[in-house]
Amino acid sequence: MDAGKATISGVFNGSRLLEIPFYQRAYVWGEEQWERFLGDMEFVTASKRPYFLGSIILKQASSGNTWSEVSEVRTVIDGQQRLTTMVIFFKALCAKNGTNNLFERDFVLETGDVALRHGKYDRQDFEKVVSATGCEPLEGSSAIVLAYNYFLKNIDPEKVDRNTIKSNVQFVCIDLTEGEDEQQIFDTINSLGVRLTTAELLKNYFFNRENEQAFKECWEDVFEPTAEKREYWEQEIVTGRIKRTLVDLFFDAFLQILVQDKRRGVTTEDKLFYSRTSNLFQSYKDFIGRYCNGDKVEILDNMKAYAEAFESTFDPGYCDADIPSASGV
């Protein structure tokens, strides 16, 4: 097993065919996922920073199931939805830009086949999308066709740059040999692992054995002095389309206060990066490195007062309350 960081060009390397096995489910992403994906690609273009898009698991195909014309064949064990969306996105982008030759350069093998080959459920519609000419919407009701039409309609070529995305979008690619047990690895990654929360990551980042007193004063006494306090900070509320704990909301708000301090001179590009809730932990690390000379103490000295102000003023019960009508009825 080999595992490491890979860019889009590393996954689609020009000589490798990725096959989605017949037993995998059909493509199921919908507009909510496409909207988020497009927003992520716009963010990558604007920030020009590395962006992690998750892990994918590939496995060397059995010797009796390879194409003689292709030097490498990998079965997609995990990552079908993201890889399919990526190809459809680039196809739509190149169609809108009139640069289908660039799509072929990135995703078509020397044999003339697209580097991603779908299983039985979506093969016909996927081939219809990748072979489309012009930039007109396609007829059809499958998720594959609807995804292509969505990107054709909503991509703004001024906001997404092909080369920037190719350079900065990253995967963790796990490449298995023919004899390795992909089910065991898949189950371990998707079922057994427990993802650390933002608060846990920040706690580990800020504190160690050398500053236990700071941990007690700035963290334990603020977020964990009693079971009641822990319960308050661990409450979840819905923000937009996701659930977030109050401690997560606090650290998001606290970072934005720090970022808007004009004395720090935070650039517009960095403010955009720091506004992404999905990158909150990384944003703190980057902000402290760039604008605090790596000094975590400066942040800790202010954190306690802001956390106490948050707790004394923010009532999560109001998040579920009905908005009163203008008539007061």
C-alpha positions as CSV (number, residue, x, y, z in Angstrom):
1,M,0.0,0.0,0.0
2,D,1.2,3.5,-0.9
3,A,-0.4,6.6,0.5
4,G,0.4,10.2,-0.1
5,K,-0.7,13.6,-1.3
6,A,-1.8,13.8,-4.9
7,T,-3.0,16.6,-7.1
8,I,-5.5,16.2,-9.9
9,S,-2.7,15.7,-12.4
10,G,-1.3,13.0,-10.1
11,V,-4.5,11.1,-10.0
12,F,-5.3,11.5,-13.7
13,N,-1.7,11.1,-14.9
14,G,-2.3,10.6,-18.6
15,S,-1.5,6.9,-18.7
16,R,-3.7,5.4,-16.0
17,L,-7.3,4.3,-16.4
18,L,-9.6,4.5,-13.4
19,E,-12.4,2.0,-13.4
20,I,-15.5,2.2,-11.3
21,P,-16.6,-1.4,-10.6
22,F,-20.1,-2.5,-11.7
23,Y,-21.2,-3.3,-8.1
24,Q,-20.8,0.3,-6.9
25,R,-23.8,2.5,-6.5
26,A,-24.8,5.0,-9.2
27,Y,-23.7,8.6,-9.1
28,V,-25.9,10.2,-6.4
29,W,-24.7,13.8,-5.8
30,G,-27.3,16.5,-6.2
31,E,-27.5,20.3,-6.4
32,E,-26.5,20.8,-2.8
33,Q,-23.2,19.0,-3.4
34,W,-22.7,20.6,-6.8
35,E,-23.2,24.1,-5.3
36,R,-20.7,23.4,-2.6
37,F,-18.2,21.9,-5.0
38,L,-18.5,25.0,-7.3
39,G,-18.0,27.3,-4.3
40,D,-14.9,25.4,-3.3
41,M,-13.4,25.7,-6.8
42,E,-14.2,29.5,-6.7
43,F,-12.5,29.7,-3.4
44,V,-9.4,27.8,-4.6
45,T,-9.2,30.1,-7.6
46,A,-9.4,33.3,-5.4
47,S,-7.2,32.1,-2.6
48,K,-4.6,30.2,-4.7
49,R,-4.0,28.0,-1.7
50,P,-3.8,24.2,-1.3
51,Y,-7.3,22.7,-0.7
52,F,-7.9,19.2,0.6
53,L,-10.7,17.4,-1.1
54,G,-10.6,14.2,0.8
55,S,-9.2,10.7,0.4
56,I,-9.5,8.3,-2.5
57,I,-8.7,4.6,-2.6
58,L,-7.5,3.0,-5.8
59,K,-6.5,-0.7,-6.3
60,Q,-4.5,-2.3,-9.0
61,A,-6.8,-4.2,-11.3
62,S,-6.4,-7.9,-11.6
63,S,-4.2,-9.1,-14.4
64,G,-7.2,-10.6,-16.2
65,N,-9.1,-7.3,-16.1
66,T,-6.7,-4.8,-17.6
67,W,-6.6,-3.1,-21.0
68,S,-3.6,-4.0,-23.0
69,E,-3.4,-0.5,-24.5
70,V,-3.2,1.2,-21.1
71,S,-0.1,1.0,-18.9
72,E,-2.0,1.2,-15.6
73,V,-5.5,0.3,-14.5
74,R,-6.9,1.1,-11.1
75,T,-10.2,0.2,-9.6
76,V,-11.9,3.1,-7.7
77,I,-12.7,1.7,-4.3
78,D,-13.6,5.0,-2.7
79,G,-14.0,8.5,-4.1
80,Q,-16.3,7.8,-7.1
81,Q,-18.6,10.8,-6.4
82,R,-15.7,13.3,-6.1
83,L,-13.8,12.0,-9.1
84,T,-16.9,11.9,-11.3
85,T,-17.8,15.5,-10.2
86,M,-14.3,16.7,-10.9
87,V,-14.3,15.3,-14.5
88,I,-17.8,16.7,-15.2
89,F,-16.8,20.1,-13.7
90,F,-13.8,20.4,-16.0
91,K,-15.8,19.2,-19.0
92,A,-18.3,22.0,-18.4
93,L,-15.6,24.6,-17.7
94,C,-13.8,23.8,-20.9
95,A,-17.1,23.7,-22.9
96,K,-17.9,27.2,-21.6
97,N,-14.4,28.4,-22.5
98,G,-14.3,26.7,-25.9
99,T,-11.2,24.8,-24.8
100,N,-12.3,21.2,-25.1
101,N,-8.7,20.4,-26.3
102,L,-7.6,21.2,-22.7
103,F,-10.1,18.8,-21.3
104,E,-8.8,16.1,-23.6
105,R,-5.2,16.9,-22.6
106,D,-6.1,16.4,-18.9
107,F,-8.6,13.5,-18.9
108,V,-8.3,11.6,-22.2
109,L,-5.8,8.8,-22.7
110,E,-3.7,8.1,-25.8
111,T,-6.2,5.4,-26.6
112,G,-8.9,8.0,-26.9
113,D,-10.7,6.8,-23.8
114,V,-11.6,9.1,-20.9
115,A,-9.4,8.3,-17.9
116,L,-12.4,7.6,-15.7
117,R,-14.6,4.6,-16.8
118,H,-18.0,4.3,-15.2
119,G,-19.7,1.1,-14.2
120,K,-22.9,-0.2,-15.6
121,Y,-25.3,2.3,-13.9
122,D,-23.9,5.5,-15.4
123,R,-21.6,4.5,-18.3
124,Q,-23.9,5.7,-21.1
125,D,-24.8,9.1,-19.6
126,F,-21.2,9.7,-18.5
127,E,-19.9,9.0,-22.0
128,K,-22.6,11.3,-23.4
129,V,-21.3,14.1,-21.2
130,V,-17.6,13.7,-21.8
131,S,-18.1,13.4,-25.6
132,A,-20.4,16.4,-25.8
133,T,-19.4,19.2,-28.2
134,G,-20.3,22.9,-27.8
135,C,-21.8,24.3,-24.7
136,E,-25.5,23.5,-24.9
137,P,-27.3,21.6,-22.1
138,L,-27.9,17.9,-22.7
139,E,-31.2,16.1,-22.6
140,G,-31.6,13.6,-19.8
141,S,-32.7,13.3,-16.2
142,S,-29.8,11.2,-14.7
143,A,-27.7,12.8,-12.0
144,I,-24.7,12.7,-14.4
145,V,-26.5,14.8,-17.0
146,L,-28.0,17.1,-14.5
147,A,-24.6,17.8,-12.9
148,Y,-23.2,18.7,-16.3
149,N,-26.1,21.0,-17.0
150,Y,-25.8,22.6,-13.6
151,F,-22.1,23.4,-14.1
152,L,-22.8,24.7,-17.6
153,K,-25.4,27.1,-16.2
154,N,-23.6,28.2,-13.0
155,I,-19.8,28.3,-13.8
156,D,-18.5,31.8,-14.1
157,P,-15.2,31.5,-16.1
158,E,-14.0,34.7,-14.4
159,K,-14.2,33.0,-11.0
160,V,-12.7,29.6,-11.7
161,D,-9.3,29.1,-13.2
162,R,-8.3,25.6,-14.6
163,N,-4.6,25.8,-13.8
164,T,-5.0,27.2,-10.3
165,I,-7.5,24.4,-9.4
166,K,-5.2,21.8,-10.9
167,S,-2.3,23.0,-8.9
168,N,-4.0,23.5,-5.6
169,V,-6.7,20.8,-5.2
170,Q,-5.2,17.9,-3.3
171,F,-6.3,14.4,-2.4
172,V,-4.8,11.8,-0.1
173,C,-4.5,8.9,-2.5
174,I,-4.2,5.4,-1.1
175,D,-3.0,3.0,-3.8
176,L,-3.4,-0.7,-3.1
177,T,-1.8,-3.7,-4.8
178,E,-3.8,-6.4,-6.3
179,G,-3.5,-8.7,-3.2
180,E,-4.4,-6.2,-0.5
181,D,-7.8,-6.2,1.3
182,E,-9.6,-3.1,0.2
183,Q,-12.7,-3.8,2.3
184,Q,-10.6,-3.7,5.5
185,I,-9.0,-0.4,4.6
186,F,-12.3,1.1,3.5
187,D,-14.0,0.1,6.7
188,T,-11.2,1.4,8.8
189,I,-11.2,4.8,7.1
190,N,-15.0,5.3,6.9
191,S,-16.3,3.5,10.0
192,L,-13.7,3.1,12.8
193,G,-12.0,6.5,12.7
194,V,-13.4,9.3,14.9
195,R,-12.8,12.7,13.5
196,L,-11.3,15.3,15.9
197,T,-13.4,18.4,16.4
198,T,-12.0,21.9,15.7
199,A,-11.9,22.5,19.5
200,E,-9.8,19.4,20.1
201,L,-7.4,20.3,17.3
202,L,-7.0,23.8,18.7
203,K,-6.5,22.5,22.2
204,N,-3.6,20.3,21.0
205,Y,-2.2,23.1,19.0
206,F,-2.2,25.7,21.8
207,F,-1.1,23.6,24.7
208,N,1.4,21.0,25.8
209,R,3.1,19.9,29.0
210,E,5.2,23.1,29.1
211,N,2.3,25.4,29.5
212,E,-0.1,23.5,31.7
213,Q,-0.9,26.7,33.7
214,A,-2.0,28.5,30.5
215,F,-4.2,25.5,29.7
216,K,-5.9,25.7,33.1
217,E,-6.4,29.5,32.9
218,C,-7.3,30.0,29.2
219,W,-9.1,26.7,28.4
220,E,-10.1,24.5,31.3
221,D,-11.4,27.4,33.5
222,V,-13.3,28.8,30.5
223,F,-14.7,25.8,28.6
224,E,-14.5,22.8,31.0
225,P,-14.7,24.0,34.7
226,T,-18.0,22.1,35.3
227,A,-20.2,19.6,33.5
228,E,-22.8,22.4,33.1
229,K,-20.2,24.6,31.3
230,R,-19.1,21.8,29.1
231,E,-22.7,21.1,28.2
232,Y,-23.2,24.7,27.2
233,W,-20.2,24.8,24.8
234,E,-20.9,21.4,23.3
235,Q,-24.5,22.4,22.3
236,E,-25.2,22.1,18.6
237,I,-27.2,24.5,16.5
238,V,-27.9,24.6,12.8
239,T,-26.1,27.2,10.9
240,G,-26.9,27.2,7.2
241,R,-26.9,23.5,6.3
242,I,-24.7,22.1,8.9
243,K,-24.7,21.6,12.7
244,R,-22.0,23.3,14.7
245,T,-21.1,23.4,18.4
246,L,-21.1,26.6,20.3
247,V,-17.4,26.3,20.9
248,D,-16.8,26.0,17.2
249,L,-19.0,29.1,16.6
250,F,-17.0,31.0,19.2
251,F,-13.6,30.2,17.6
252,D,-15.0,31.2,14.2
253,A,-16.2,34.5,15.5
254,F,-13.1,35.1,17.5
255,L,-10.9,34.6,14.5
256,Q,-12.9,37.0,12.5
257,I,-12.4,39.7,15.2
258,L,-8.7,39.1,15.1
259,V,-8.6,39.2,11.3
260,Q,-10.5,42.5,11.1
261,D,-8.0,44.3,13.4
262,K,-6.5,46.9,11.0
263,R,-3.3,47.0,12.9
264,R,-2.5,43.5,11.7
265,G,-2.8,44.4,8.0
266,V,-4.5,41.2,7.0
267,T,-4.7,41.0,3.2
268,T,-8.1,40.6,1.4
269,E,-6.9,37.2,0.0
270,D,-6.1,36.0,3.5
271,K,-9.4,37.3,4.9
272,L,-11.2,35.2,2.2
273,F,-9.2,32.1,3.3
274,Y,-9.9,32.7,7.0
275,S,-13.6,33.1,6.4
276,R,-14.0,29.4,5.4
277,T,-15.5,27.5,8.3
278,S,-14.3,24.2,6.9
279,N,-10.7,25.4,7.3
280,L,-11.0,26.9,10.8
281,F,-8.1,25.0,12.4
282,Q,-5.8,25.5,9.5
283,S,-6.8,29.2,9.4
284,Y,-5.7,29.7,13.0
285,K,-2.3,28.1,12.3
286,D,-1.8,30.2,9.2
287,F,-3.0,33.4,10.9
288,I,-0.7,33.0,13.9
289,G,2.2,32.2,11.7
290,R,1.7,35.1,9.3
291,Y,0.4,37.8,11.5
292,C,1.5,37.0,15.0
293,N,5.0,35.9,14.3
294,G,4.1,32.4,15.5
295,D,3.2,33.8,19.0
296,K,0.3,31.8,20.3
297,V,0.4,33.6,23.7
298,E,-0.9,36.7,22.0
299,I,-4.1,34.9,21.0
300,L,-4.5,33.1,24.3
301,D,-4.2,36.4,26.3
302,N,-7.3,37.7,24.5
303,M,-9.3,34.5,24.1
304,K,-10.6,34.1,27.6
305,A,-12.2,37.6,27.8
306,Y,-14.0,37.1,24.4
307,A,-15.1,33.6,25.4
308,E,-16.7,34.9,28.6
309,A,-18.4,37.7,26.6
310,F,-19.7,35.1,24.1
311,E,-21.1,32.9,26.9
312,S,-22.8,35.8,28.7
313,T,-24.5,37.1,25.6
314,F,-25.2,34.2,23.3
315,D,-28.4,32.2,24.0
316,P,-28.7,29.3,21.7
317,G,-32.4,29.0,22.5
318,Y,-33.1,32.0,20.3
319,C,-31.8,30.1,17.3
320,D,-34.9,27.9,17.3
321,A,-37.4,30.7,18.2
322,D,-39.9,31.9,15.6
323,I,-39.4,35.3,14.1
324,P,-42.2,37.6,15.3
325,S,-44.5,39.0,12.6
326,A,-44.6,42.7,11.8
327,S,-48.0,42.9,13.4
328,G,-46.7,41.4,16.6
329,V,-49.2,38.5,16.3
